């Protein structure tokens, strides 16, 4: 009987290995803050959560907004 490995495999993306990590605190930035955030801060924030993103600054901003902001009923109504 072969022993099974108990470790988790990290997911690969673009030849890069990473594993999602959940820090103790969820980022509490507003959409406007992500839109003004400098690239180094976005890189640090995304890597802190194990979400390395390659691409342009607008691509990184869009990824962070999609990953960390959820539309609530109040926000969805205000944006339409």
N, C-alpha and C positions, 0 to 999 in steps of 0.2 A: 504494500500500500504506500503510495507516494504522499509525502507531506505537502500540503498546500501552503503557499506563501501567504502570510497574514497582512502584508503591506499593500497599500493602495498604489496603483500606477498613476503617475501624473499624466494629464492630458497633453497632447502635443498640438501645436498650432504653428504652422509655418516653419516646421523643423525645430521649434523651441519647446522645451518641456516646462510645464508649470502646473501648479496645483492651487486651486482656489483656497484662499485663507480668509477667515473672518476675524478681523480685529475686534477688540472689545466694544468699540463705538462705531456706529454707522455714520457716514458723513452727513452733515446737516447743512449743506450749501443750497442756496436757491439757484434757479436757472440763470439768473443774471450774474451770479458769482462764478458759475462755470463758464459763462460766456466771456468774462473778463479775466479769468484765471490764467496766469502765465504758464508756458509749456512745461517748465521744470516742476511746477507744483502739480500739474495734471499727471505728469510722469510718476512723481513720487506717490500721489494718491492711488493711481491705478496699480502700481507695483506693490503697494502696501496691501492691497486686496488680492494679489496674485493675478492681476489682469494686465499683463504687459501688452501694449498696443503700439504697433508700428504704423506710421503714416504721418500725414500732415497735422498741423495744429487743429484745423477745423474738424478733421476726422476724430482726433482724440477728444475734443470737446463734445462732439455728438455722441461718441461712445460713452463718455462719463455721464452725460445727461440721460441717455437711455438706460444705463446700468444703475444709477443711483436715484433718479427721480421717478416717482410714480404719480400718475394723475389721480387725484381724488375727485369725487363728484363736484366739489367746490372749484377745484382748479380746472377741471374739464369744462365746466360751464363758463368760467371766466375767460378761457382761451378761445371759445367759439364765437 
